[in-house]
Amino acid sequence: MKKRLLLLLFATGCLDVADGRALIDLEVGRAGDAALSVEVEDGLATVRGIAGNRVGLWANAPTLDVTLQSSAPNEVELTIENVLADAHLEGGEALEREIATVGRWRVAVAGRTTVRLTTDDADDLDPWRFAVFADVQEAIDDVQDVFALIDANQPRFALIAGDLTEQGTEEELERFQAEMKRLGVPAYATLGNHDIGTTDALFSTYFGRGSSSFVFRGVRFTFLDSASAMIAPLTDTMLDDWLGRPEDLLHVATMHIAPHDPTGTRNGAFASRAEAARVLRRLADGGVDATFYGHVHSYYAFDNAGMAAFITGGGGAIPERLDGIGRHFLTVDVAPLLGALRTGLVRVD
């Protein structure tokens, strides 16, 4: 009886923490006062600063719809970090860039004004490439090697499946974000168990929502916060709007902790097998084609509920012993019109 009670308390605690982060997700992308406010549709960027007539955003998607509202006609300088080098802002005047992934625009705001960050190829259905990596943690001093090889493989952008940091502190998140400016392409992230830190809102302040979804070039990308070895009920309801959409030719889901451990020999999966099975079945029934995970510091390619599955935890954290994998990331070549994708393992060491 005592063991069952402890298990119940543990599950309830994880639920409370995960749902707390999901509630915070709903506030991401909104900030301001009576004079000037900003709102990013679907919370796909976090507001990194708003002062006077300047607004700073950190994007977690390649395209954004941003609404600015001013109490009086105003010229706003909008800076968006973590953007594609060829991104442009419909409704904004481009200012000089110093870093490829940091865009600056001047926007004339009169009342409520909506602008769109996009690219010329946002709706292109030709084959293209993205990258996936995870679990950098204490290897932040060496992540530049990973970034250099990612750039050399020419993906459109990268996905980060969590554990950017070792302890999720403000200093670590800030350092990782600074290092990302050496990467020639943007990288969109969800959080891992090491990124939770001591304050629920800290990760979202820097990188945005742990759970979100966007479409680019015929592929839907869905990020799910599984950092507490589960999916929060509130996040689960968001999936209703992301799964099974007929216009999405391919659907990729990314989370940190995999629902099932492919080997079953360590604590590398959801806390509940029943919850794991339910989530996987829901993703499969909703049309997800491939799933990408981190957490386990190695590489595995396997199948879960009929979906292609990949663990790529080679960002630099202490590797699995004796498996010979080491630091690595994945390239993913997608052909939306064929509904096909192909992965490649790129070793850094």
C-alpha positions, 0 to 999 in steps of 0.5 A: 500500500505504501509503495502504491501511495508513493507512486501516486504522489510521484505521478501527481507531482510530475503532472503538476510540474508538466502542466505548469509549464504547459500553462506558461506556454500559453503566455509565450509570445505576448508582452507590452503595455498601454503604449506598445504591445506585441503578440506572436500567433501560436506563441512561435516566438518568445519576447526577449525585450520590449522597450520604447519603440524596440521589440526583440523576439527569439523565433522558434519557427521559420515563419511568424505572424507578429501583431504590433499595437501602438496607442499612437502612430509609431515606427518600431524597430523589430529584431528577430533572432534565430531566423533564416538568412533569407527571411524577409518581413512582409510589411517591414523595411529591412535594416542591415544585418550583422549576423545571418540569423538575426534580422532587423526591420523597421515597421510603421505601426498605426493602431493594430498592425500585423507583419509576417516573417517568411521566405520565398520558398516557404510553400515550396514542395521540392525535396529539402533537408533539416538537421536534428541534435540533442544533449549538449549539456556540459559540452557547451565549450565544444558545441562549435564543432557540432555547429560547424559540421551542421553548417557544412551539411547545408540543412535549412534549419536544425531541430534540438530535442532537448538538454541544451544545458546541464542545469537549466540556469539562466547563465547556461541558457544565455551561453547556449543562445550566444553560441547559437549565433555561430550557427549559420542556420536557425535551430528550433528547440524543445526542452529536456529534463536538464533544462527544467532548472529551478524556475518553470518559466526560465526556458520559455523566456529564452527559447519559447514554448516547449510544445508547439507546431508549425508547417514549412515546405510541406512538412508539419513539425510538432514539438512536445515537452516530455521533459517530465517523462510524460505529456501534460494533459493541457499539451495533449489537448493542443495536439487536437489542432496539430494532428491529422491535418490533410494539408500536411504532406509529412509530419515530424514530432520531436520530444526529449524523452522517448515514450519507450526505450528501444532496448528496455535496459535503462530508465530512458522512457516515460514514467508510465508504460500505459501513458507511453502507449497512449501517446504513441498510438495518438501520434500514429493515428494522427498521421505522424510519420517520424519521431525524433528524441534525445535523452539517451546519449547515443544513436538508435533507429527503431520503430514505435507504433509504426512510425520511424523513430530515432534517438540522437543524443550525441550533442556532447554530453557524456556518451553511452559507454562502449557503443562507439557512437560519440558526438553526432547529429542527424541530417533528414532529407524530406520529399514532401510530395512523395511523403518520404524522408531519409536520415543520415548519421553525421559523426562529429568525432 
